Amino acid sequence: MTKPSSRQLNLFGPDVDLGAGSAPARRRPPPDRDEHRYFFAFRPPADATHSIDIFGRSLCRLLGSRSRLLGPSRYHITLCGIKGQGEAPAWIIAALKTIGGSVSAPIFDIAFDHARGYGRPGDPRAVFLASTQKISVLDDFYWRLRNAMQANGFRTKPGFNPHLTVFYDEHPVTNAIVPPVRFTVRDLVLIRSIHGSSRHDHLARWQLGGR
């Protein structure tokens, strides 16, 4: 990995540790610059995004909500990522691409069977799909990806609760049972998201192996 300069380090907030010898953690810059997020994720195929849209619209009607769904282009299961103010330098993107290509997993199936809403009172809650079943392939992949990020100097927060956010709303949703949304996970995607842009840019993609 290319050795970062102090200027490159300053692009990132305290959620990212770029390894030994890096600059001390700094306070988060004022919110006058766009926050960039770079994260690995699994995305549902087109037929599954249609089912998710149907579920989201039904739940919005049930809650009396006018919230907008994230939409097929942004539905995903977040794994590991980093965030900071401003665009990441090229050496960080290259490092993330190297990490993504170094971790393999078989193709696997996933099913979400209940919905929850999480957030602080008064703030929009992330209404998401989750699963009551433990998926060992998914958990194992997450930990190997997290270890690979740490080995390359990126600090990631511990803990993994796989979920797929559908929309944001102030109405509470607590473990509502839903018709299962099932799909097959076939690839890993590196995504860039700029806060407020409502857009995901796919920077790289890797096919998973056989079952």
C-alpha positions in Angstrom: 0.0 0.0 0.0 1.2 3.5 -0.8 2.3 5.4 2.2 -0.3 8.1 2.9 0.6 11.8 3.3 -0.7 13.9 6.2 -2.9 15.7 3.8 -4.5 12.5 2.7 -5.1 11.4 6.3 -6.9 14.7 7.0 -9.6 13.7 4.5 -11.0 11.2 6.9 -12.7 11.5 10.3 -12.2 9.4 13.5 -14.2 6.4 12.1 -11.1 5.4 10.0 -7.7 4.4 11.3 -5.2 4.2 8.6 -2.6 2.2 10.5 0.4 2.7 12.6 2.1 6.1 12.5 -1.1 7.8 11.2 -2.1 11.3 12.4 -4.0 11.6 15.7 -7.8 11.3 15.5 -9.4 14.6 14.6 -12.8 15.9 15.5 -15.4 15.5 12.7 -15.2 18.5 10.4 -18.1 20.8 10.2 -20.9 19.5 8.0 -20.2 21.9 5.1 -18.5 19.1 3.1 -20.1 16.0 1.7 -19.6 12.9 3.7 -18.3 10.0 1.5 -18.9 6.4 2.4 -17.0 3.5 0.8 -18.4 0.1 1.8 -18.6 -3.6 0.7 -22.1 -4.9 0.2 -24.2 -7.7 -1.2 -27.0 -6.6 -3.5 -30.3 -8.5 -4.3 -31.0 -9.4 -7.9 -33.8 -7.6 -9.9 -36.6 -10.0 -9.1 -35.9 -9.7 -5.3 -35.8 -5.9 -5.5 -39.3 -6.0 -7.0 -40.5 -8.0 -4.0 -38.8 -5.6 -1.6 -40.6 -2.7 -3.4 -44.0 -4.4 -2.9 -43.3 -5.0 0.8 -42.1 -1.4 1.3 -45.2 0.1 -0.3 -47.4 -2.1 1.7 -45.7 -1.2 5.0 -45.9 2.5 4.1 -49.6 2.2 3.6 -50.0 0.3 6.9 -48.0 3.0 8.8 -49.7 5.9 7.0 -46.3 6.9 5.9 -45.3 9.0 2.8 -41.7 8.0 3.0 -39.8 7.3 -0.2 -38.4 3.8 -0.7 -34.6 3.6 -1.2 -35.4 1.9 -4.5 -33.9 -1.1 -6.5 -30.6 0.7 -7.2 -29.8 1.2 -3.5 -31.1 -1.9 -1.7 -28.1 -3.7 -0.2 -26.7 -5.6 2.8 -23.8 -3.6 4.2 -20.7 -5.6 5.3 -17.7 -3.4 6.2 -16.9 0.2 5.2 -15.3 3.5 6.0 -16.5 7.1 5.9 -15.1 10.6 5.9 -15.3 14.1 4.6 -14.4 14.5 1.0 -13.5 12.0 -1.7 -11.0 9.3 -0.8 -7.6 9.4 -2.4 -6.8 6.9 -5.1 -4.5 4.8 -2.8 -7.5 4.1 -0.5 -9.7 3.0 -3.4 -6.9 0.8 -4.6 -6.5 -0.8 -1.2 -10.2 -1.5 -0.9 -10.3 -3.1 -4.3 -7.4 -5.3 -3.3 -9.2 -6.3 -0.1 -12.4 -7.1 -2.0 -10.6 -9.4 -4.4 -8.8 -11.2 -1.6 -11.8 -12.6 0.2 -13.8 -15.4 -1.4 -17.1 -17.2 -0.6 -19.5 -19.6 -2.1 -22.8 -18.5 -3.7 -25.5 -18.7 -1.0 -29.2 -18.0 -0.3 -30.6 -15.6 2.2 -34.2 -15.0 3.4 -35.5 -12.0 5.4 -38.6 -12.8 7.4 -39.3 -9.8 9.6 -39.1 -6.0 9.6 -37.8 -3.6 12.2 -37.3 0.1 12.6 -34.2 1.5 14.3 -33.3 5.0 15.3 -33.3 7.6 18.0 -36.7 9.1 19.0 -37.6 12.0 16.9 -35.2 11.0 14.1 -36.1 9.1 10.9 -35.8 5.4 11.7 -34.1 3.0 9.3 -36.9 0.5 8.5 -35.2 -2.7 7.4 -35.6 -6.4 6.7 -33.8 -8.9 8.8 -33.6 -12.6 9.4 -34.3 -14.8 12.4 -32.0 -17.4 11.0 -28.3 -17.4 11.4 -26.5 -17.6 8.0 -23.1 -19.0 8.7 -21.7 -18.3 5.2 -22.6 -14.6 5.6 -21.2 -14.3 9.1 -18.0 -16.1 8.1 -17.5 -13.8 5.0 -18.1 -10.7 7.1 -15.4 -11.7 9.7 -12.8 -12.6 7.0 -13.5 -9.3 5.2 -13.2 -7.3 8.5 -10.0 -9.1 9.3 -8.6 -8.2 5.8 -9.5 -4.6 6.3 -7.8 -4.5 9.7 -4.7 -6.2 8.3 -4.5 -3.3 5.8 -4.8 -0.7 8.5 -8.5 0.1 8.4 -10.3 0.1 11.7 -13.9 -1.3 11.5 -16.5 -1.4 14.2 -17.1 -4.9 15.7 -20.5 -6.6 15.4 -22.6 -7.6 12.5 -26.4 -7.7 12.2 -27.2 -8.4 8.5 -30.1 -6.3 7.3 -31.5 -4.6 4.2 -32.9 -1.0 4.7 -36.1 -0.3 2.7 -36.9 3.3 3.8 -36.6 5.8 6.6 -39.5 6.9 8.7 -40.4 8.2 12.2 -43.0 5.4 12.9 -41.7 2.6 15.1 -41.6 -0.9 13.6 -40.9 -3.8 16.0 -40.2 -7.3 14.7 -43.2 -7.3 12.3 -43.4 -10.8 10.6 -43.4 -10.4 6.8 -43.6 -12.9 3.9 -40.0 -14.1 3.4 -38.0 -12.2 0.9 -35.5 -14.7 -0.6 -32.7 -14.3 -3.0 -29.3 -15.8 -4.0 -26.2 -13.8 -3.3 -23.8 -14.1 -6.3 -21.4 -11.2 -6.0 -19.7 -8.7 -3.8 -19.8 -4.9 -4.6 -17.7 -2.0 -3.5 -20.0 1.0 -3.3 -19.4 4.8 -2.9 -22.2 6.8 -1.4 -22.2 10.6 -1.0 -24.5 11.8 1.8 -27.6 13.5 0.4 -27.0 12.4 -3.2 -29.5 9.4 -3.1 -27.1 7.6 -5.4 -24.8 4.6 -5.1 -21.7 4.3 -7.4 -20.4 0.8 -7.9 -16.6 1.0 -8.0 -15.9 -2.8 -8.3 -17.6 -6.1 -8.3 -16.4 -9.7 -7.6 -18.3 -12.9 -8.4 -18.6 -15.4 -5.6 -17.6 -19.0 -6.1 -19.6 -22.2 -6.4 -21.9 -23.5 -3.8 
